[in-house]
């Protein structure tokens, strides 16, 4: 490893701080994080199994929910095992290449989740505003294209972040990351070179994905609400709106946490660092934890199936 004026040239290993300012208690913070992670994996896996084996749930709405479940499991698994190794086992080191891979995976899965939420909003828009054409429009072929499209969009937009760091940033002031996972700006800020291109591209990706998706999700729901309120029967209005409640809850928790995390990092210079890090961690952990709970409670078909699995009496017939 070559050293120039105190800087590190292309470090092979980076070291996490964990949660700056809370190092003495982060072993306890790891307990609720671990519970959230296990709940997310179990809850989303249960929903995937139910959708897989229940033929009546092989519809676009539930297929998108299955995509969301897979993404949530992958996203939380990218961050939690390493984070808990920092909190509980004092293993803060990670290779530079592994850190870049973790960064790419995290940002890719975030983008995939946003794309799936957009697809779910469009599905509800067509189902409510043009129900006669819903089955024709959302064919199996289109669902495949959407799945491939949101995955490729995420991977393609996240890859230049990795390339810009690897190819443009050679000298680093320190190898210590004041974070508990490999986040784009947390790595970029370690460099001694001009990081404006990296920062600008990071903002471009955030606004391209989140901004684009939020705009179209909002427009979809404005049109949905207009259509629902025009329905003549009160019961029909309630039924149509009820099919959207779960998605609205998931949509709000994902994007509100994203905005809180984004704005505290960019404009909250007076906020303690541990608040920034905790918000970032919660942004990645809360949606995978809450999504199966929201859909399990608000979706009758899934709720009934879960109740049947856990509370139906055993079959004693021989």
N, C-alpha and C positions, 0 to 999 in steps of 0.2 A: 504494500500500500504506500503510495507516494504522497508526501506532505509538502505543500507549497504555502508559505506564509500562514501556517496554522490551519489551512484548509485541507480537506480530505479529497483525494482524487478517486472518483468512481468507487465508493465504498462497497465492500462485499457484504457487510452486515450492518443492519440498522437496529436501533434499540428503542422500544416503546417506553414511555413514562407510565402509561396507563391513564389515570385521571389526575392531572396535575393539581396539587393542593389537597388531594384526598387519598394519597398513597397509603396512609396508615389505616384507612377504613375501607379501602376498595375490596378487600377480601370479603367483607360483609355485603358490599354492593353486588358482588358476584352472585350471591344467593338468589335475590329476586330475578336477576338477569338469567340465571340458569333455569329457574322455574318458568320464566317466560319462554325461553328457548324450547324446553322440553314440551311445554303446552302447545307451542306453535307447531312443532314436528308431529306430535300425536294428533292434534286437532286437524291439521291439514291432511295428514295421512289418512285419518278416518274419513274425511270428506272425499278424498280420492278413491278410497275403497268403495264407499257407498255409490259414488257416481259410476265407477267401473262396473259394479255388479247389478245396478238397478237400471233395467232397460228403459224405464219411463223417464229417466234423467239424462238420456242421451240426446239432449237438445242443446242448441247454441248457448243458452244462458248458463247451463251447468258445465258445458265443455269449457267455456271461458273461466268459470269458477275453478275447474280442475287446473287450467293453465296458471291461474293465480296461486293456487295451492302449491304447485310445483315450484313456482318462482319464489314464493315465501319460504319454503323449506330450504331452497338453495341459497337464498340471500342471507337468512339467519345463520346457516351453517358456514358461510364464508367468513363471518365475523366472530361468532361466539366461542368456538373451541380455542382459538388463539387468544381471545380476550380473557377467557377463564384461566388459561395457562399463565398469563401475566398476573392476574389477580390472586390466584391460589397457589401457584407453584413457582413463582418468581422466575419465569422463563420469558424475559422481555425481548430476546434477540430474534431477528428474522433476516434471512438472506435478502439482498437487494432485489434479486429477480423474483423471489417469492412474494415480496412486498408489492412489486409492480403487478404481479398476477392477481393478488388479492384486490388491489385497487381496481384493476380492469374488471374483475368479476363483480365486485360490489356495484360499481357504476353501471355495468351492463344490466345486471338484474334489477336495479332501480329503474332503468329506462324500460326494460321489458314489462315491469309491473305497471308503469304509467301507461304503456301502450295497451296492455290488457284491459285496464280500467276504461280507456277510450273505446276499445272494441265493445266492452259491456254496455257502455252508454249508447253507442250506435245501435246495438242489438235491441235495447229497450226502446229507443226512438222508433225503429222500424216496427217493432211488435205493437206499439201503442198507436203510432200515427199512421201506419200503413199495414195493418195486421194481415190483410189478405195476401200480400206479397212477401210476408216475412219468411215463410218456408222456402220460397223460390230464391229470394235474395241471399239468405244465410244458408247456402247449401254446404255440403261437406267439403266441397272443393274450396269455397271461399274461406271456410274456417281454417283449412290447411294453409292457404295463402296468408291469412292474417297471422297465424302462429309463426310462420317462416318470416313474414315481413317485419313483425315487431322484434323478433330475435336478431335479424340481420341489421335492422336500423340501430339497435342498441350496440351491437358488436362493432359496427362500422364507425359510429360516432364516438365510441369510447376508445377505440384503438389509437387514434392520433395523440390522445393524452399520454398514453404509454410511450409512443414513439418520440414525442417531444421531450419527455423527461430523459429517456434513454440516450437520445442523440444530441440534444442541445445542452443539457446540464451535466457538466463534468466535475466541477468543484463544489464541495459542500462544506459549509461552515462547521457543521456538526453532524454526527450520525444518530443523534438522539431525537426521536419524534415525540413531541408533546401531545400524544394522542394514544388511543387504545386500539386503533386499526389503521390500515394504510389508506388514508384519504388523499385525494389529488392535491389540494392546496397545502396540506400538512407536509407532504413530501417536497413540493415545489419551493416552499418557504425556507427549506434547508439550504438551498443552493446559493452560491455567491454571484452567479451570472445574472444577466438581465432576464427576469422571469415574466415580462409583460406579455409575450406571445402565449406562454402557458396559461396565464391568468385570463387573457382574452378568450382563448379557445375554451377554457373551462366554463366561462360565462356563456359563450355561444352554445355549447352543448346543453347547459342547464335551461337556457331560454328556448332553444330549439325544441327540446323534448317536453319539458314541463309546460312551457308557455303555449306551444302548439296544442298539446293534449288538453290543457285546462280550458283553452278557448273553445275547442270543439265539444268538450264535455258540457260546458256551460250552455253553449248554443243548443245542444241536443236536449238538455233538460228544460230550457226555456220553452222550446217547441213542445216538449212532452207536457209541461204544465198547462200550456195554452190549450192543447188538445184535450187533456183530462178535464179541465174546467168547462169545456164546451159539451161534455157528455151530458145527456138529459137526465139519466137516472143517477141518484146519489150513490146507490150500491155499486154501479159500474165505475163511478169516479173513485170510490174507495178501493175497489179491487185493483184498478189500474195503478193507482198511486202506491198501493201496498207492495206491488211487485218491484217498485223502485227504491223502497226505503232502505233495504240492506245495502244496495250499491251506493246510495247517497251517503250513508254512514261511513262506508269504506273509503269512498272518494274524499270525504272531508277529513278523515283522520290522516290519510296519506299525505294530502297536499298541505293541510294546515301545519303538520309537523315539519314538512319539507320547507315551508316558508319561514317558520320559526327558526329552524336550524340555519337556513341560508342567511336571513337578515341578522341574526345574532353574530354570525361569523364575519359578515361584511361590515356591519355598522355598529356592532356592540363592543367597541374597544374598551369601554368602561366596565363591561361585565366580566366577572372572574372567569379564568380559563376553564375551571371545572364545570361551569354552567354550559359553556360551549360544547365541551366534550360529552356531558351527560345528555344534552339535547340531540347531539349527533347520534349517540348510541340508541336513544329512545326512538329516533326517527327510523332506524333500521330494525329495531326489535318489536316495537309496539304494533305496527300493522300486521306482521305475520302472526303475532299472538292474538290480536283481536279479530282478525278477519274470519277465522273459522267459528268463533263465538257468535259474531254478528250474523253470519249466514246460517249457523245452526239454530239460532233463536228465531230469526225472521223468515226463514224458508221452510214452509210446512212440510214439504216432501222430505227434506233432510232431517228436520226435527223429529218427524214421526219414525224415520228409519233408525235414528240414534236411540230414541226411546225404546224401540222394538229390540235393538241389540242388547241394551243394558238392563232393561226392566221387564222384558217378557219372561214369563215362567219357563223353566226348562221343559223340554219334551221328554216325558217319562215313558212314552210308549216304546215297546220293544217289538 
